[in-house]
């Protein structure tokens, strides 16, 4: 009997891309001897994405839909698909067609060789705007400098995971998961494939600057306490610098010289006040993550699905 594999696609307002990505995936499997399922997770779309997927699921028994009750975000939509996938391995990719399904063959070949994780590295597209290209590079540099994991530049959520890896991820129920970081943290045998991304078929990218900033904060605070250590070092540094001012104060008192510089004093107070708020904000992020995690709420909620083996407990 041929091996079974799952393809997981998180989708948010990708109505115009669904047909194209499904057709490209099915074309790849024409000459591959695998059973497969395509699981499309609708992450609270406001367009016709869900209706499009349901129409395809009616006529194609290999297509399954998972409708989340609201927009939980890309990472939790991806986790929902991984939790419900039934294959011996799972390939995840985005719905915008920038992740080429033509790489499936090479990914599966490496999996058959014994690799547990086959991930991809996006090569820089010189045609993209300068800020778009550099923001990705800065993101990975920030992650690697502040966290305890190592992420290679250009890695994303286009990868193959063996069932053993998927089972471990299924048991991890963080409120704000950073899955590419978790995959790196898990270890296992890995193999990287370089690729040049295709052009987005339709629509626009859902990862704006705000979401990228949030992803960076989630990634850093999920895998490291270095920002807290950094706050301590900053505090010691400025405390030490402030001691250098005391000899001048003592000299002024002894010689009855008026201490000038009220404007600089106010500026200094404002600076350190802002610095204290930043440090408190860093501490607050960690406390907030603990607060949300201790509530033990489901990390996502499935409204409807045509996967008959689904159980509500898988979302907790």
C-alpha positions as CSV (number, residue, x, y, z in Angstrom):
1,X,0.0,0.0,0.0
2,X,1.3,3.5,-0.9
3,X,2.4,5.8,1.8
4,X,-0.1,8.5,2.9
5,X,1.0,12.1,3.2
6,X,-0.7,15.4,4.0
7,X,-0.5,18.8,2.5
8,X,-1.5,21.6,4.9
9,X,-2.3,25.1,3.6
10,X,-3.3,28.0,5.9
11,X,-5.4,30.5,4.0
12,X,-6.7,33.9,4.8
13,X,-8.6,35.8,2.1
14,X,-7.0,33.7,-0.7
15,X,-10.2,33.1,-2.7
16,X,-8.5,33.8,-6.1
17,X,-5.5,31.5,-5.3
18,X,-7.2,28.3,-4.1
19,X,-7.9,26.8,-7.5
20,X,-4.4,27.5,-8.7
21,X,-2.6,26.1,-5.7
22,X,-4.8,22.9,-5.6
23,X,-4.3,22.3,-9.3
24,X,-0.5,22.7,-9.1
25,X,-0.4,20.3,-6.1
26,X,-2.5,17.7,-7.8
27,X,-0.3,17.9,-10.9
28,X,2.7,17.0,-8.9
29,X,1.1,13.9,-7.5
30,X,0.1,12.5,-10.9
31,X,3.3,10.6,-11.3
32,X,4.1,10.1,-7.6
33,X,3.1,6.9,-5.9
34,X,1.6,8.3,-2.8
35,X,-1.8,8.6,-1.3
36,X,-2.4,12.2,-0.2
37,X,-4.8,14.6,1.3
38,X,-4.9,18.4,1.0
39,X,-6.1,20.2,4.1
40,X,-6.9,23.9,3.7
41,X,-7.4,25.8,6.9
42,X,-9.5,28.9,6.5
43,X,-8.3,31.4,9.1
44,X,-11.5,33.5,9.4
45,X,-11.5,34.8,5.9
46,X,-13.9,37.6,5.0
47,X,-14.0,36.7,1.2
48,X,-15.1,33.5,-0.5
49,X,-12.1,31.4,0.4
50,X,-14.1,29.0,2.6
51,X,-16.9,28.6,0.0
52,X,-14.3,27.9,-2.7
53,X,-12.7,25.2,-0.6
54,X,-16.0,23.6,0.3
55,X,-17.0,23.4,-3.4
56,X,-13.7,21.7,-4.2
57,X,-14.2,19.3,-1.3
58,X,-17.6,18.2,-2.7
59,X,-16.1,17.0,-6.0
60,X,-12.7,15.9,-4.8
61,X,-12.4,13.4,-1.9
62,X,-8.7,14.3,-1.4
63,X,-9.5,17.9,-0.4
64,X,-10.5,18.7,3.2
65,X,-11.4,22.0,4.8
66,X,-11.0,23.3,8.4
67,X,-12.9,26.4,9.2
68,X,-11.6,28.3,12.3
69,X,-14.2,30.3,14.3
70,X,-12.3,33.5,13.7
71,X,-8.9,34.8,12.6
72,X,-6.4,33.2,14.9
73,X,-3.3,34.1,12.8
74,X,-1.1,32.2,10.4
75,X,0.8,30.2,13.0
76,X,-2.2,28.8,14.8
77,X,-4.0,28.1,11.5
78,X,-0.9,26.1,10.5
79,X,-0.9,24.3,13.8
80,X,-4.6,23.4,13.3
81,X,-3.7,21.8,10.0
82,X,-0.8,19.9,11.5
83,X,-2.9,18.7,14.4
84,X,-5.5,17.2,12.0
85,X,-3.2,15.9,9.4
86,X,-3.2,12.1,9.1
87,X,-0.3,11.4,6.8
88,X,3.0,9.7,7.5
89,X,4.6,13.1,6.7
90,X,3.2,16.6,6.3
91,X,4.1,19.3,3.8
92,X,3.1,22.8,4.7
93,X,3.0,25.8,2.3
94,X,1.2,29.1,1.8
95,X,-1.7,29.5,-0.5
96,X,-0.2,32.4,-2.5
97,X,1.8,30.2,-4.9
98,X,5.1,31.7,-3.9
99,X,6.0,28.2,-2.4
100,X,6.4,26.1,-5.6
101,X,4.8,22.6,-5.2
102,X,7.3,21.4,-7.8
103,X,9.7,21.0,-4.9
104,X,7.6,18.2,-3.4
105,X,9.5,15.6,-5.3
106,X,12.8,16.6,-3.9
107,X,11.4,17.0,-0.4
108,X,9.9,13.5,-0.5
109,X,13.1,12.0,-1.9
110,X,15.1,13.4,1.0
111,X,12.4,12.2,3.4
112,X,12.7,8.7,2.0
113,X,16.4,8.9,2.6
114,X,15.7,9.3,6.3
115,X,15.5,13.0,7.0
116,X,12.8,14.0,9.5
117,X,12.6,17.6,8.5
118,X,13.1,18.9,5.0
119,X,13.0,22.7,5.0
120,X,13.4,25.3,2.4
121,X,15.6,28.5,2.2
122,X,14.2,31.3,0.0
123,X,16.9,32.9,-2.2
124,X,16.8,36.7,-2.2
125,X,14.7,38.1,-5.0
126,X,16.6,41.2,-6.4
127,X,13.3,42.4,-7.9
128,X,11.7,43.1,-4.5
129,X,11.9,46.6,-3.0
130,X,15.0,47.3,-0.9
131,X,13.0,47.6,2.4
132,X,11.1,44.4,1.8
133,X,14.4,42.5,1.2
134,X,16.3,44.0,4.1
135,X,13.4,43.6,6.6
136,X,13.6,39.8,6.2
137,X,17.3,39.9,6.7
138,X,17.0,42.1,9.8
139,X,14.3,39.8,11.2
140,X,16.6,36.7,11.1
141,X,19.6,38.6,12.5
142,X,17.5,39.9,15.4
143,X,16.1,36.4,16.1
144,X,19.5,34.8,16.1
145,X,21.1,37.6,18.3
146,X,18.4,37.6,21.0
147,X,17.1,34.0,21.1
148,X,18.6,30.6,21.9
149,X,17.8,29.1,18.5
150,X,19.5,29.5,15.1
151,X,17.3,30.4,12.1
152,X,18.8,30.5,8.7
153,X,17.9,33.5,6.6
154,X,15.1,32.8,4.1
155,X,13.5,29.9,6.1
156,X,9.7,30.0,6.4
157,X,6.8,27.6,6.8
158,X,7.4,25.7,3.6
159,X,8.7,22.4,4.8
160,X,8.2,18.6,5.2
161,X,7.8,17.1,8.6
162,X,7.9,13.4,9.5
163,X,5.1,12.0,11.5
164,X,7.3,11.8,14.6
165,X,8.0,15.6,14.4
166,X,4.3,16.4,13.8
167,X,3.3,14.3,16.9
168,X,5.7,16.3,19.1
169,X,4.3,19.6,17.7
170,X,0.8,18.4,18.3
171,X,1.5,18.1,22.0
172,X,2.9,21.7,22.2
173,X,0.1,24.1,23.0
174,X,1.6,27.5,23.3
175,X,-0.8,30.5,23.0
176,X,1.6,32.3,20.6
177,X,3.5,29.5,18.8
178,X,6.4,30.4,16.5
179,X,6.5,27.2,14.6
180,X,9.6,27.7,12.5
181,X,11.4,28.3,15.8
182,X,9.9,25.2,17.4
183,X,11.0,23.1,14.4
184,X,14.5,24.4,14.8
185,X,14.4,23.8,18.6
186,X,13.2,20.2,18.3
187,X,16.3,19.0,16.5
188,X,15.9,15.8,14.4
189,X,17.6,15.2,11.2
190,X,17.3,18.1,8.8
191,X,18.0,18.9,5.2
192,X,17.7,22.3,3.4
193,X,16.6,22.9,-0.1
194,X,17.2,26.3,-1.7
195,X,14.6,27.8,-4.0
196,X,13.6,31.0,-5.8
197,X,10.0,32.0,-4.9
198,X,7.4,32.3,-7.6
199,X,5.4,35.5,-7.9
200,X,2.2,35.8,-5.9
201,X,-0.6,34.7,-8.2
202,X,-3.3,37.1,-6.8
203,X,-4.0,39.3,-3.9
204,X,-1.4,40.9,-1.6
205,X,0.8,39.7,1.2
206,X,-0.9,39.4,4.6
207,X,2.4,39.9,6.5
208,X,2.6,43.7,6.8
209,X,5.2,45.5,9.0
210,X,3.0,45.3,12.1
211,X,2.6,41.5,11.8
212,X,6.3,41.1,11.2
213,X,7.1,43.1,14.3
214,X,4.7,41.0,16.3
215,X,6.2,37.8,14.9
216,X,9.7,39.0,15.9
217,X,8.6,39.7,19.5
218,X,6.8,36.4,19.8
219,X,9.8,34.6,18.4
220,X,12.4,36.2,20.7
221,X,10.3,35.9,23.9
222,X,9.3,32.3,23.1
223,X,12.9,31.1,23.0
224,X,15.0,33.3,25.2
225,X,15.2,35.5,28.3
226,X,18.1,37.5,26.8
227,X,16.0,40.7,26.6
228,X,15.6,40.5,30.4
229,X,19.3,40.0,30.8
230,X,19.9,42.9,28.5
231,X,17.7,45.1,30.6
232,X,19.8,44.3,33.7
233,X,23.0,45.1,31.8
234,X,21.6,48.5,30.7
235,X,20.6,49.3,34.3
236,X,24.1,48.5,35.6
237,X,25.7,50.5,32.8
238,X,23.8,53.7,33.4
239,X,24.1,53.3,37.2
240,X,27.9,53.1,36.8
241,X,27.9,56.2,34.4
242,X,25.8,58.2,36.9
243,X,28.5,57.6,39.6
244,X,30.9,59.7,37.5
245,X,28.8,62.8,38.2
246,X,29.2,62.6,42.0
247,X,32.8,64.0,42.2
248,X,31.6,67.2,40.3
249,X,28.7,67.5,42.8
250,X,31.0,67.2,45.8
251,X,33.4,69.7,44.3
252,X,30.6,72.2,43.8
253,X,29.3,71.8,47.3
254,X,32.7,72.2,48.9
255,X,33.5,75.3,46.9
256,X,30.0,76.6,47.1
257,X,29.6,76.7,43.4
258,X,26.0,76.7,42.0
259,X,25.2,73.5,40.1
260,X,24.0,74.5,36.7
261,X,22.2,72.6,34.0
262,X,18.6,72.3,34.8
263,X,17.7,71.8,31.1
264,X,20.1,68.9,30.9
265,X,18.8,67.5,34.2
266,X,15.2,67.4,32.8
267,X,16.4,65.8,29.6
268,X,18.2,63.2,31.6
269,X,15.2,62.4,33.8
270,X,13.0,62.1,30.6
271,X,15.6,59.8,29.1
272,X,15.8,57.5,32.1
273,X,12.0,57.6,32.5
274,X,11.6,56.3,29.0
275,X,14.3,53.7,29.5
276,X,12.5,52.4,32.6
277,X,9.2,52.1,30.7
278,X,10.9,50.1,28.0
279,X,12.4,47.7,30.5
280,X,9.1,47.4,32.3
281,X,7.5,46.7,28.9
282,X,9.9,43.9,28.3
283,X,9.2,42.4,31.7
284,X,5.4,42.9,31.0
285,X,5.6,40.9,27.8
286,X,7.0,37.9,29.6
287,X,4.5,38.2,32.5
288,X,1.7,38.6,29.9
289,X,2.7,35.4,28.1
290,X,2.7,33.5,31.4
291,X,-0.7,35.0,32.3
292,X,-2.3,33.9,29.0
293,X,-0.7,30.4,29.1
294,X,-2.0,29.7,32.6
295,X,-5.6,30.2,31.4
296,X,-5.2,27.0,29.4
297,X,-7.7,28.2,26.8
298,X,-7.9,26.3,23.5
299,X,-5.2,27.8,21.2
300,X,-7.7,27.8,18.3
301,X,-11.4,26.8,17.8
302,X,-12.6,24.8,14.8
303,X,-16.1,25.8,13.7
304,X,-16.6,23.2,11.0
305,X,-14.6,20.6,9.1
306,X,-15.2,17.6,6.9
307,X,-12.4,15.6,8.5
308,X,-14.4,12.9,10.2
309,X,-11.7,11.9,12.7
310,X,-11.7,15.4,14.2
311,X,-12.1,15.6,17.9
312,X,-12.5,18.9,19.8
313,X,-9.8,17.8,22.2
314,X,-7.1,18.3,19.5
315,X,-7.5,22.0,19.7
316,X,-6.7,22.3,23.4
